[in-house]
Amino acid sequence: MYAKTIFSILATLLGFGADVVTVTTGSAGNAGSTFAELITYMSAKTLDVAVTNTVLNQFGDKQPLPAGASKTIRFTRFEKFPFSPTPQQLVEGIAPDATGATINQVEATIEQYGLVVRISELAELTARHPLVQLCLNRMGLHAAETYDQLIFAVLDAATNQYRPNNKAADSNLTPSDQVSYNDFVNLQATLMDSAARPVRGQNFVMVIPPQVAASLQKDPDWKASHQLAQPQAIWNGQIGTLANFDVVVSNAPSFAYSSQTSPSGSANKVFSSFALGREAYQVTDLQSLEVIVTPPGGQADPLKQNYKLGYKFSMKAVISNQTWLRRVRSAGANSTAN
């Protein structure tokens, strides 16, 4: 028993843990049963997995960090000079007081993320499907969703928040507090008051989850604006542009709802959406996505029994201007009362 425990510890340290895919062994048959003769036919087609729409990376301002330049990047901003609604007239021959320039800074420290998968060589040799290629594909999806989640977590901690019907907190939201055309108009005015710049052409961007998109398509103002001029948008479920916002729907795992169990009558599901101006946040890469395939062999694998596949990237997202971003908290089409 002691020797078995020591072997288990050594196996873990040397990387001989459970494989992702291994060859299965048989079992003893039962008398009078023909089960051993019955072979399950396996289709050559593998089933699809969910591929989500990860979009947050495309709206961040990209600032790569060169190698050898430390792990921290600093962004500086020269602030505007104070504006006065009553400008002071110069007095002839007298120099006015000097006004100091304000320089603010935002820093981001790079972090590294990755995933390793192991496939036994025997599984790769005997499996019907190309395991290495399939694992590489799935790792790409995993990396994209991880990257999106990291950006979402930063945006979801934004200082400035907005809720429909002027609700002060998530606990005050009810199932009827869904994003509507009026909220888009209010958010547009808020961003313009902050001198936020458009992201696409003349439009800001609103990123919303599917249930918020579903509730918006039920909004009478949205339907009225499309039923005559653009009925195909209703047929196709495409929100498009609304109140100076390009509306982008993301079903990435990061946009999952937050559950509420109290107080009574509040919405049981609350969603985050983001109203964005240009350069509201920065996305910094020190190391873009790198995929590594290690063939069997090496000191830890003397009999060449395992493939190891992995990916890694180094990045950091940071909000560079809080006033050009609004975290919108609301109920969705599937929200009900607690």
JOCORTA-V10451 format. One record per residue. N is the residue number from 1. RES is the residue in three letters. SS is DSSP state (H for helix, E for strand, C for the rest). OMEGA is omega in degrees with one decimal (NA if undefined). NEAR is the number of other ideal C-beta (glycine too) atoms within 10 Angstrom. Layout:
N;RES;SS;OMEGA;NEAR  N;RES;SS;OMEGA;NEAR
//
This chain:
1;MET;C;179.4;5  2;TYR;H;179.9;6  3;ALA;H;179.0;7  4;LYS;H;178.5;8  5;THR;H;178.8;9  6;ILE;H;179.8;10  7;PHE;H;179.4;11  8;SER;H;179.8;12  9;ILE;H;179.4;10  10;LEU;H;-179.9;10  11;ALA;H;178.9;12  12;THR;H;-178.8;11  13;LEU;H;-177.0;10  14;LEU;C;175.3;11  15;GLY;C;179.9;13  16;PHE;C;178.1;16  17;GLY;C;-177.9;10  18;ALA;C;177.7;8  19;ASP;C;173.4;17  20;VAL;C;178.1;15  21;VAL;E;177.5;18  22;THR;C;177.5;12  23;VAL;C;-180.0;13  24;THR;C;179.5;7  25;THR;C;-178.7;5  26;GLY;C;178.2;6  27;SER;C;-178.2;8  28;ALA;C;179.0;5  29;GLY;C;178.6;11  30;ASN;C;179.5;9  31;ALA;C;178.5;4  32;GLY;C;-178.3;5  33;SER;C;176.7;9  34;THR;C;-175.3;8  35;PHE;H;-177.6;8  36;ALA;H;-179.6;11  37;GLU;H;-176.6;7  38;LEU;C;-176.7;7  39;ILE;C;176.9;6  40;THR;C;178.9;4  41;TYR;C;179.7;4  42;MET;C;179.4;10  43;SER;C;176.6;8  44;ALA;C;179.0;6  45;LYS;C;173.9;7  46;THR;C;-177.3;12  47;LEU;C;177.9;5  48;ASP;C;170.8;6  49;VAL;C;-178.7;10  50;ALA;C;174.6;8  51;VAL;C;-173.0;12  52;THR;C;-177.9;16  53;ASN;C;-179.4;14  54;THR;C;-169.1;23  55;VAL;C;-168.9;17  56;LEU;H;-178.2;25  57;ASN;H;-173.9;16  58;GLN;H;-177.6;12  59;PHE;H;175.5;22  60;GLY;C;176.5;21  61;ASP;E;-173.8;14  62;LYS;E;177.9;10  63;GLN;C;179.5;14  64;PRO;C;177.8;14  65;LEU;C;-177.5;19  66;PRO;C;175.4;8  67;ALA;C;179.6;7  68;GLY;C;-177.9;5  69;ALA;C;179.9;10  70;SER;C;-178.5;11  71;LYS;C;-173.3;13  72;THR;E;176.4;12  73;ILE;E;-179.2;20  74;ARG;E;174.3;9  75;PHE;E;178.4;17  76;THR;E;179.6;9  77;ARG;E;172.4;13  78;PHE;E;-177.4;9  79;GLU;C;177.5;9  80;LYS;C;174.3;8  81;PHE;C;-177.6;10  82;PRO;C;178.5;7  83;PHE;C;178.3;6  84;SER;C;176.5;7  85;PRO;C;177.3;4  86;THR;C;-177.8;5  87;PRO;C;-179.2;7  88;GLN;C;178.6;8  89;GLN;C;177.0;7  90;LEU;C;175.4;9  91;VAL;C;-175.5;8  92;GLU;C;175.2;5  93;GLY;C;-178.0;5  94;ILE;C;-179.6;6  95;ALA;C;178.5;7  96;PRO;C;175.6;9  97;ASP;C;179.7;5  98;ALA;C;177.4;6  99;THR;C;-178.6;8  100;GLY;C;175.7;6  101;ALA;C;180.0;8  102;THR;C;178.0;11  103;ILE;E;177.1;9  104;ASN;E;-177.8;11  105;GLN;E;174.7;8  106;VAL;E;-178.9;16  107;GLU;E;176.7;11  108;ALA;E;178.2;23  109;THR;E;-174.7;11  110;ILE;C;175.0;17  111;GLU;E;-176.1;13  112;GLN;E;-178.6;12  113;TYR;E;-179.9;15  114;GLY;E;-178.4;15  115;LEU;E;176.9;13  116;VAL;E;177.8;14  117;VAL;E;178.3;19  118;ARG;E;177.2;22  119;ILE;E;179.2;21  120;SER;E;-179.5;19  121;GLU;H;-178.8;18  122;LEU;H;177.1;14  123;ALA;H;179.7;19  124;GLU;H;-178.5;17  125;LEU;H;-172.0;9  126;THR;H;-177.5;10  127;ALA;C;-179.4;16  128;ARG;C;-174.8;9  129;HIS;C;179.3;13  130;PRO;C;-171.5;12  131;LEU;H;-177.7;20  132;VAL;H;-179.2;16  133;GLN;H;179.1;9  134;LEU;H;179.1;15  135;CYS;H;178.1;20  136;LEU;H;177.9;15  137;ASN;H;-177.8;14  138;ARG;H;177.1;14  139;MET;H;176.0;19  140;GLY;H;177.0;14  141;LEU;H;179.8;14  142;HIS;H;179.9;13  143;ALA;H;-179.7;20  144;ALA;H;-179.5;17  145;GLU;H;176.6;17  146;THR;H;179.0;18  147;TYR;H;179.9;22  148;ASP;H;179.7;21  149;GLN;H;-179.7;16  150;LEU;H;177.5;19  151;ILE;H;179.7;24  152;PHE;H;-178.0;22  153;ALA;H;178.2;11  154;VAL;H;-178.4;18  155;LEU;H;-177.4;23  156;ASP;C;175.3;15  157;ALA;C;-178.7;9  158;ALA;C;-178.2;19  159;THR;C;-175.0;10  160;ASN;C;-177.5;14  161;GLN;E;179.2;14  162;TYR;E;175.9;19  163;ARG;E;178.4;20  164;PRO;H;176.8;20  165;ASN;H;175.1;14  166;ASN;H;178.2;9  167;LYS;C;-172.2;18  168;ALA;C;-175.5;9  169;ALA;C;178.8;10  170;ASP;H;-178.3;18  171;SER;H;177.7;13  172;ASN;H;-178.2;15  173;LEU;C;175.4;24  174;THR;C;-179.4;17  175;PRO;C;-179.2;19  176;SER;C;-179.3;12  177;ASP;C;-178.6;24  178;GLN;E;-178.7;24  179;VAL;C;-178.4;27  180;SER;C;177.5;20  181;TYR;H;-179.8;17  182;ASN;H;178.2;13  183;ASP;H;176.4;23  184;PHE;H;179.3;25  185;VAL;H;179.5;15  186;ASN;H;-179.7;17  187;LEU;H;176.3;21  188;GLN;H;179.9;19  189;ALA;H;-179.4;12  190;THR;H;179.8;15  191;LEU;H;179.2;23  192;MET;H;175.1;14  193;ASP;H;179.0;9  194;SER;C;-179.2;16  195;ALA;C;175.1;11  196;ALA;C;-179.2;22  197;ARG;C;-179.6;13  198;PRO;C;178.6;17  199;VAL;C;-178.4;21  200;ARG;E;-179.1;13  201;GLY;C;177.9;7  202;GLN;C;-172.5;10  203;ASN;E;166.5;16  204;PHE;E;179.0;25  205;VAL;E;172.6;20  206;MET;E;178.0;30  207;VAL;E;-174.4;26  208;ILE;E;174.8;26  209;PRO;C;-174.6;20  210;PRO;H;-177.0;17  211;GLN;H;173.6;20  212;VAL;H;176.0;27  213;ALA;H;179.6;22  214;ALA;H;179.0;16  215;SER;H;-179.5;25  216;LEU;H;179.5;27  217;GLN;H;175.7;16  218;LYS;C;-178.2;11  219;ASP;C;-177.8;19  220;PRO;H;-179.3;9  221;ASP;H;178.8;15  222;TRP;H;-179.8;22  223;LYS;H;-179.1;15  224;ALA;H;-178.2;10  225;SER;H;-175.9;15  226;HIS;H;-170.6;19  227;GLN;C;179.0;11  228;LEU;C;-174.5;7  229;ALA;C;-175.3;8  230;GLN;C;-178.9;14  231;PRO;H;179.8;11  232;GLN;H;177.1;9  233;ALA;H;177.2;18  234;ILE;H;-179.4;14  235;TRP;H;-175.8;9  236;ASN;H;-177.7;10  237;GLY;C;-178.3;11  238;GLN;C;-178.4;14  239;ILE;C;176.1;23  240;GLY;C;-177.9;12  241;THR;E;-178.9;16  242;LEU;E;175.6;21  243;ALA;C;175.8;20  244;ASN;C;176.3;17  245;PHE;E;164.0;25  246;ASP;E;-175.6;20  247;VAL;E;-179.2;22  248;VAL;E;-178.4;21  249;VAL;E;177.4;20  250;SER;C;174.9;21  251;ASN;C;177.8;17  252;ALA;C;-179.0;20  253;PRO;H;-178.9;14  254;SER;H;-177.4;22  255;PHE;H;177.1;27  256;ALA;C;-176.6;13  257;TYR;C;170.1;18  258;SER;E;-178.4;13  259;SER;E;173.4;10  260;GLN;C;177.4;18  261;THR;C;178.9;8  262;SER;C;-4.1;9  263;PRO;C;-179.9;9  264;SER;C;179.0;7  265;GLY;C;179.2;10  266;SER;C;179.9;22  267;ALA;E;-179.0;28  268;ASN;C;178.4;17  269;LYS;E;179.8;19  270;VAL;E;-174.4;20  271;PHE;E;173.3;26  272;SER;E;169.7;23  273;SER;E;-177.1;28  274;PHE;E;172.3;24  275;ALA;E;-167.7;28  276;LEU;E;164.9;26  277;GLY;C;-177.7;22  278;ARG;C;179.8;15  279;GLU;C;174.1;18  280;ALA;C;178.0;28  281;TYR;E;-178.5;25  282;GLN;E;172.8;20  283;VAL;E;-175.3;22  284;THR;E;176.8;21  285;ASP;E;168.1;17  286;LEU;E;-178.1;19  287;GLN;E;177.0;14  288;SER;E;-174.9;9  289;LEU;E;178.5;17  290;GLU;E;178.7;12  291;VAL;E;-177.7;13  292;ILE;E;175.2;11  293;VAL;E;-179.9;11  294;THR;E;-179.7;14  295;PRO;C;178.7;12  296;PRO;C;179.0;16  297;GLY;C;-177.9;13  298;GLY;C;-174.5;12  299;GLN;C;-178.8;6  300;ALA;C;-178.3;11  301;ASP;C;-171.9;19  302;PRO;C;-178.8;9  303;LEU;C;177.7;8  304;LYS;C;-174.7;11  305;GLN;C;-172.3;15  306;ASN;E;163.5;23  307;TYR;E;171.5;23  308;LYS;E;179.7;17  309;LEU;E;179.4;20  310;GLY;E;172.3;16  311;TYR;E;174.6;19  312;LYS;E;172.6;15  313;PHE;E;177.7;20  314;SER;E;-177.1;18  315;MET;E;173.4;23  316;LYS;E;174.4;22  317;ALA;E;-179.9;21  318;VAL;E;176.2;18  319;ILE;E;-177.7;19  320;SER;C;176.3;19  321;ASN;C;-176.7;20  322;GLN;H;-176.1;15  323;THR;H;179.5;15  324;TRP;H;-177.4;22  325;LEU;E;173.2;22  326;ARG;E;171.8;27  327;ARG;E;-175.6;18  328;VAL;E;179.1;22  329;ARG;E;-174.9;22  330;SER;E;169.2;29  331;ALA;E;177.8;30  332;GLY;C;-176.7;24  333;ALA;C;-177.4;17  334;ASN;C;179.0;14  335;SER;C;175.7;24  336;THR;C;-179.3;10  337;ALA;E;175.5;13  338;ASN;C;NA;15
//
